[in-house]
Amino acid sequence: MVHANPGHTPTPTDPLSVKTFSTFFAVIDFLLGEGVTIVAEAAFQDKLWRPGLTGLTNLGEIRIIKCNVDVDLALERRQRRFAEDPLRRAAHGDQTTDGGGAMTEFVPVSLPVPSLLVDTTDGYDPGLKDILAFIDEGRRAQ
């Protein structure tokens, strides 16, 4: 969507950001309604994820995988990604820092669904095999 809107400056309430959230969840709703198993990845905080996901709980089993990493390493990765891809900043701005580069608190989604914490400091811990097993538990339960 940022590609189609050159010069976009993101804020949490600008029209394109608001449309992005509604489009994101509309696509998830459509795919689940058609019986497609999906992985929906985003770094939305609780205030953005919970309302969108709550309406989808009747369409399938939701499982949350929360990736965790040291705050300084997260900031370093974010800055590197912004430098490598200018459109990333156009899409996301720098809304998770205090303006001086220090990371602000991230509030993960809170839903009464199975969740798994994965440390991403150096690869994945638990590993991909265990992450896939966690995902498959949900498929076997249906």
C-alpha angles and dihedrals in degrees: 000000000000090000089059093049109052115194093027114161110201125224127161092256105033114126095250093051091048090049090048092058094047091046092048093054094040089057091048090048092050095048094046090047088056091051097254118149108223144177111220110197126192139126095239117153123230095269090060102034102042098058092046096044097043090068091053099054092095091058100058147329113296119211122183125213111191116196114210131194138160111282094238092050090048091053091047091052092046093051091047092050091049090051092048095047119028091190089064090066090044089055099041110017113197100291097144097061131073092240092263094072099263112130117245122218116287114214109207123215114279115206130142092250133110112283138183128203114218123189110217099184093114111003117313127320111215091035129242092266090060092043090053090047089054090052092046092053087068093050092050091050092060 
